[in-house]
Amino acid sequence: MRGVYNSVTDIRRKVFTAIAQMAYSDNTDYAKRIEEIPYEILPGTKAKYRNSIFLERAVIGERLRLGMGLPLREMGEYGALSDGIEESTIAKKYYDAPLINIIKFACNGCPEKKVIVTNMCQGCLSHQCSEVCPKKAITIVNGRSTINEDLCIKCGRCMDACPYHAITKIERPCAVNCGMNAIISDEEGKAQINYDKCVSCGQCLVNCPFGAIVDKGQIFQTIYAMKEGYEVIAAVAPAFVGQFGAKVTPEKMKTALLELGFADVVEVAIGADLCTIEEAEDFLNKVPEKQPFMATSCCPAWSVMAKKEFPQFAPYISMALTPMVYTARLIKKDKPNAKVVFIGPCAAKKLEASRRTIRSDVDFVLTFEEVMGMFEAKAIQLEQVVESEKMVEGSNTGREFAVSGGVAKAVKSLINKNHPGLEVKVQAAEGLKNCRTMLMMAKAGRLNGYLLEGMACPGGCVAGAGTLQPITKSTALVKKYAGENALKLADESAYGHRLHEVSE
């Protein structure tokens, strides 16, 4: 659960911090340094999290490699922890596939799906569980219900019928939260990702209670670029509000980012405004005369899912670029030699930035959690920093892109302002399973004339894999922050006239 600091969170944070410390350090013997870090994170001889200190350090080692953008090592072959590190100690490194990885020896091999009778079974006379079972999979043995797993179809009727709630279903958490059904079992019962289905939303990695699923990172390369003398500019997604602590205002967050070495901090909400303008024009020009409906484009995991599973609808997804790309292009139009770092909640943005058409726009992608590791590496006391000037260039509706329904609201509001009386029907879905259901409705012709908003993460961007606080809290804080700005709608943006510069 997001916002609960637990052992998995602690390990992730320590790894991110160690990578950032290594990058900021004047010690350039990175091959030796990376070998030392697991012993510093987990000192001594006694295991803290698992049954072996050696296993724990091995997991830390693979996390360090992935955090450096390196691939996992082959379990059955010798390989030094530092293998390939020279190729990663550069100021520019794209994400290599796969982005999301499973450390097999960290995986618990959880059952895919199983219905079990717990010790709470009272052996009651009515045996309602066996009476409702459509496959007669439940028998009474020594006065207790017993499930024949070979016959059980996991329908859950016995669970609903038991008056003591003594029957429960256990499922692999990563698979349950994968909206693409991309997680299966290998021959040893360990989780395995079907990359033909995976859209890199990252929901599996934040829902694995064993910390076995990890995405690759660019913390080291971002800091290395700063040390090489590049002008590195942070483009911060609207979901940032409150992510670094209740007392860390947006103005303090900006100061802290500058102290990390960023040359400037820009709100991605300005790119959201350009996206709103473009999508509003698309909708007005195309629906319903040229196409039955239009879908938003800002969530890469949602749009990839839609194109994978409903290829016939690919032309109906708006051609507007994402707010991340619009913002990056604006920055590079003004500062061609700068490097742009998108800082946000999303793992899928890493995948988006690795596309050949985007690579020249966005140099690095970091999550809020990775940036928190950088703050800790520099020992920056976030609550104590001096506030910078307010960021005021993004509109209210642009900032609300971070929450479910926010994109459609922005587009609808702009259309309604410029075309009073025109009805804009909206359907929004959050979570890939719900997004799939929405597209099935569209396939059946039930959403003709609609603007469809899809968000891969339940709750919207505020629920992305790289966020640090509870989703409901983030939603409330983003909406509050949006309401404080003087700019209400996208067409009030000072950058609207530059849309043609960055949309081609």
N, C-alpha and C positions, 0 to 999 in steps of 0.2 A: 504494500500500500504506500503510495506516494506521500511524503511528508513524515514517515516514520523512520527515524534513523536506526538502522539495524546492522547486523554483522555484515551482510552483503553490501550495504551502503558504505559501511566503514572501510571495507576492503577496496571497493571501487575508488573511494575518495583518496585513500592512501596511495593507490597506484597512480592516479592522476597527479597528485601532489609530487610524488617522486619523479615522475617524468618531467614535470615543469621545473623542479629543482635541478635536475640534470641538465636541462636546456639552459637555464639561467646561469648555471655554474661556469666558472672559468676553466674547470677541468674538462679537457676534450678527449680524455681516454674513455669514450663512451662504451666500448666493448667491455672493459673491465668494470666500469661503473654499473652497467645493467646486471652483471653477474652478482654484484654485492647487494643490490637493493632487496631481493627477497629475504635475505638474512637480517636486514635492518627493519623491514616491516614485520617480520616474524622471528624475533630473536629467541635464543634459548634452545631447549631440547624437547619441550613438551608441546604437543598439539593444542591449539586453541579452538579450532572450529571443526576439524575432521579427526579421523582416528590416527593420523600420522603427520608429523611435522614436515616430512619429506614431500608428502602429497600436497600439503598446504603450500609449500614453497614452489612446487611445480606449477600449481594453479596460478600463483602470483606471477611466475615467470611468463606463462602464456598470456596473462593479462597485460603484462608490460610490453610484450612483443606486439600484441594487437593495438595497444595504446600508442605505439610508435608507428603504426601502419604496416607492420610486418605480418606475414602469414603465420598460422599455427605450424608448429613442427610436427613431423610425422612421428607418431607414438612408437612405431616399431623400428625406427632408424635413429642412429646417433645424430645429434645436432646440438651445437652450442647455443646457449640462450642468445648470444650476440650475433649469430649467423645473419648476415644481410644488413647489419646495422649501419654499415657505411653508406648504403644506398638510401637510408632514411634520414641521415644527418645532412639534409639539404633544405634550402629555403622554398622548395616547391616539390610537393609530392601528391599525386592524385591518389584517390582511394582505389585500391585494386580489389577486384571481386575475389571472394565474396565479402560483402561488408559485414554481415551478421554471421557470427561463428559460434559453434558449440565446442567447448573444451570437454571432450568425451570423458576424461577421467575425473571431471568435476560433476558430471551428470549423475543423478541418483537412479536413473533408469525407472522413473515413476511409471506406474501402470497407465496405459492409454485411457481405459475406462473400465470401471469395475463397480458392481453393486455388492455391498457386503453387509452382513448382519453383525452388529456390534454387541458388546457385553451388556447393553441395556435391554436386550430381549428378555421378556418376562415369561415366555412360554405360555402365553394366554390361551384360553380355551377356544376363543373364536377363530384364531389362526387366519385373520383377515388377509394377511399377506399372501398366503398360499391360495386363498379363495379367488383373489383378483388376478393372480398371475396367468397371463394368456398362454404361456408355454408349459405350465405345470413344472416350473423349475425349482419350486420351493417345497421341501418336505420337512417333516418334524422329526428330529433325531434327539432322543433323550430329553424331550420336552422343549427343545429349542429349534427355531427356524434355521434351515440350512439351504443355501442356494447352490444349485448345480450350474456352474459357470458355463458349461458346454451348452446348456439349454437357454440360459438367460440372454435376453435381447436388450437389456439395460433400458427398458421402457420407463421404469420408475414408479409403476403403479403400486408396487409393494411398499415403497417409501411413503407414498401418500396415504396408504391404507393403515399403516402401523400406528396404533394409538399412542405408542411410547416413543415414536420417532427413533426407533432402534435400528433402522435400516438406512444406510447412507450410500451415496455414490462418490467414489473418488476418481479424479481424472488428472491427467498430466497438466499442470497449470500453464505451461508454455503453449500446449496445443489448444487448450480451452480458449485462451486469449488470442490465438492466431485467427484472424478473420479470413485467411486464405486457405485454411486447412493444409498448410504447407509443412507441418511437423508430423513426422512419422517415426517409427522405431527401426533401428538397424538390427543386424543379426544378433546383437548382444542385448537388445532391449533398451539401448541408449537413444536419446532423442536425435533425430536427424532432420535437416532442413531440405525440402525439395525446392531448389533454387529456381526451378521453372515457374513455381507458384509464388515464391516469396517476393514481397514488394518493399522490404526493409522498413516497415513501420516501426519495428522495435518493441512491440508490445510483448513479445516473447521474452525479451531480455529483462524487462522490468518486472515480469511475473514469475521468473524462475527463482524459487526460494533457496536454491543452492548456488546461485551466482555462476552457473555454467555457461550462460549465453552472453556473448560480448561482441560489441561492435568495434570497428577500428577507429583510431583517433589521429588527430593532427596537432595536438598540443605542442609537441617538440618542434615541428616544422614552423608553426606560427611564431614561436619565440625565437627560433633560429633566424627567421626572416627579419625580425626586429634587430637582432644582434648584427646581422649583415648590413644594416643601415637602410633597409627599405622603409618607406612610409606605409605603415600597416594601419588600416582603418577598420574599426569595428562597426558592423551593421547589425543592430540589435533588434530582434523580433519583438513584436508587441506583447508577447506572453511573459516578458522579463519582470513585470511588476511584482514585487514582493518575493521573487525567487531567492534572493540572497539574504533574507531576513526581514522581519516585520518593521524594524527601525531603519532599514536601508532604503532610503527614498530613491527615486529615479535619478535625482541630482547627485546623490552620494555614489550611486552605482556608476555614473558617468565619470566622476572623479577617480574612483577606484580603477576603472578600466584604463584611464590615462596613466595612472601610476604603474600599471602592468607593462606599459610601454607602447600602448596604442597611440597613434598620432591624432586621432579624432574619433568621435562616436556619433553615429548617424542612426536615426530611427527608421526601421524598415516600414513603418507606417506610411512613409511618403511613397514607397513603392506600392503599398496596398492601395493608396489613393489612385495611382496610375492604373493599377489593375482594375479598380472599380470603374473608372472612366472607360477603359477599353471593353470591359465585359458588358457595361450598360449599352455601349454602341453596338456590340455584337448582338445582344439580345434584341434590340430594337430593329436591327437590320435583317435579322434572320428568322425570328420566331413570330408567327408560325408560317410565314410565306415560303421560306426556303428550307426550314427543318422543323420538326414537331416540337422540340424542346431544346434547351441549352443547359449544359452542365458547367459548373465553375472549374477553374483550372489550378487554383493556388496550392492544393494539397497534392504533392507528387505521388504519395502512396495510393491515394484514392484514384487519381487519373490513370496510373499504371494498372491498377486492378480493373478499372472500367474497360480499358483497352485490351487487357488480357482476356477477360471473361465475356465481354460484350463488344467485340471488335466492330460490329456494325454501327455502334454508337460513337466510335472514335471521332468522326467528323462533327459530332454534336457537342464535343467538349470545347469550350472557348479557346481561341487561339492566343488569348492574352498570356503574357509571361507571368511568372509568379512574382510576388512582392520582393522576394530575395533578389531575383535577377534584375528587376527594374531598378532597385536601389543600387545594386552593384554597378550597373551600367551608367547610372547618373554620376556615381562617384568617379568612375574611370573616364567619363567624358571630360570631367573637370581636372582630374589628376591621373593621366594615362599611366604613369609609372608606379602608382600606388598598388598595394596588395590589399584585397578586401577579404575580411573575415566575417562570415555570417555567424552570429551568436544566437542560438535559439533553442527550442525545446525538442527538435525533431531529428531522428536518425535518418529518415528518408531524404532529408535535405542533403546529407552527405552523398547519397546516391545520385541525386539530381545534379549536384555540383560536379560530379565526375563525368557527366555527359560531355561529349566532345564539343557540342554547341554552347556549353555553359562554362567550360574550363577557363576561358579567357576572361570571364566576368567575375567569377567567384573563386578565389584562390584557396581558401580554407573554410571549413565548417566546424564549429565547436558547439557543444551543448552547454547549457547552463551548469550542469554538474561538472563538466570538464573545466570550465572557467573558474568554478569554485575551487578546484584543485590548484589553479594558478594563483588565486588570491591567497590560499593557504601557503603555497610555496614561497611567496613574497612576504608572508606574515603581515598582510594588510588588514588592519582592524576596520572593517567596513563601516561599523556604526560610528566610528570616530573621525572619518575623513570629512573634509570640508565640502559643502555642496557646490556643484557647478551651476551654471545658468540652466534654467529649465529648457527642456526640449519641447519646442512648440510647433514644429513644422508638419507633423502628421495630424490628420483630422480625427475627430472622434470615431467616425465609422471605420476609418483605416485602422485605428488601434483595436477596434472590436473584431478585427479579422481573427484574433487569437481564440475567440470563443465560438462554440457551435452556433450556427445561425448568423454569425456576424458578417460573413461575406455576402450572403444573399440579402441581408438587411441593408448593407451599404449600397449594393447595386439597385435594389428596389427603391431606396430612399432617393437616390440620384435621379432615377427615371421619373419617380412621382413628382419631384421638384420641377423638372424640365417639361414634363408631360402630364399636367394635372388631369385627373380623371381616368388615366390609362390604368387598367387593372394589370398588376403583375402578380401572377400566382407563383407561390414559392413552396418547394418541398425540400426540407433539409434532413440529412441523415448523418449520424455520428457512429463510428465503429464500422469496420468493413462488412460485417455480417448485415447490419442494417442498410448499408450502402448497396449491397447486393440485392436486398429485398426491394429497395427503391428502384433499382434498374429493372427488376422483374416487373414492377408495376408499370414502368415506362414501356417496357417491351409489350405489355398487354394493352398499351394505348391509353392507360388511365392518367397519364401525366402530360398529355399533349397541351402545349401552350405554357408549360411551367418553366421556371428557373430552378434547376436542381443544384443543391449544394451538398457536396460530399466531404466528410472529414474522416480520415482513417482512425483517429484516436477518439475513444468515447469521451466527449466533453470538448473536443476540438483540439487546437494546438496546445492549450494549457495542460493537456493530458499526455503530451509527447513523452518519449522515452528518456529525454534528458532533463526533465523538470525536477524540482526539488521540494515542492510543497503540495498539500492536498488540492485536488482539482476544483472542488467547490470554492475553496478560499481564493485560488487563482482567478477563477471566473469573476468573483465579486470584486476583487482588486483591479482587474483589467477594466471592468465596466466603470468603476469609480474613477480610475485614472482617465479613461476616455471622456467622461463627463466633465472633466476639469479644464479641457482645452477650449480655446475660443473658436477654433475651426470646427465646424459641424460636419460638413459633407465634403466629398472628394473634390468637387469642382472649385472649392475655395483654396485648394493647394497652390502654393507658389510655383509648383513644378508641372502643373497640368499642361502648360503650353509646350513643354519639352517632351511630351509623350512620343511624338514622331521621331525624336532623336534616338530613343532607346528601344523602340518596339520592332525595329527591322532586324 
